[in-house]
Amino acid sequence: MLKWFHLKLFMNDLKRVFLGIDLTADLKEKIEKLKRDYNLKQLPIKLVEAENSHIAVKFLEDLSENQIKEIAVLVKSITENFTFFKIKIDNELIFPSPSRARVLALKIISPELKKIAEEIIKTIDQLPFVNKEKRNYTPHITLGRIRNRLTENEIKKITNLQFNDETVVTSVELFESKLTGQGPVYTILESFKLAG
């Protein structure tokens, strides 16, 4: 019983965290307008809440404070070697394919983003407590997760999404994700500034 109690206390000390890039309030609002303009709420899609929109870099699962500190040191050492860069957001991206759609996202074009993300992933994947990344990094902003098989008309609708914008990346964030009855709540634990 005592052992179980200590295990429960340890589990409560863990944080569900991931690395990503926060979006500006202006860009988040433009993404929300896109969802409204295309009436995405009418489709069988669990849309990402406006405040949770971000560019994912790597999901890290449940980590202790010491493990989080270890990752923070490594990420900081990488971001200090990169300057601010632009990313282009260019229409839709559907995972794994339109006919087997599971995730609806916005495509991001940025060689600099791929470079910094891949360096971060390669570096922290060497830590013994981090699950190794099995897929190639594809930068995107998730709009929502598709719950049911889409009809042909619904597939046509999401493949015709038009969205073009640009933004400047100035930092990489370490987020904590807390699961609630109303959905996940993201909190920025630390922000790693680029060199400028």
Order of alpha helices (4+ residues) and beta strands (2+ residues): alpha-beta-alpha-beta-beta-alpha-beta-beta-alpha-beta-alpha-beta-beta-beta
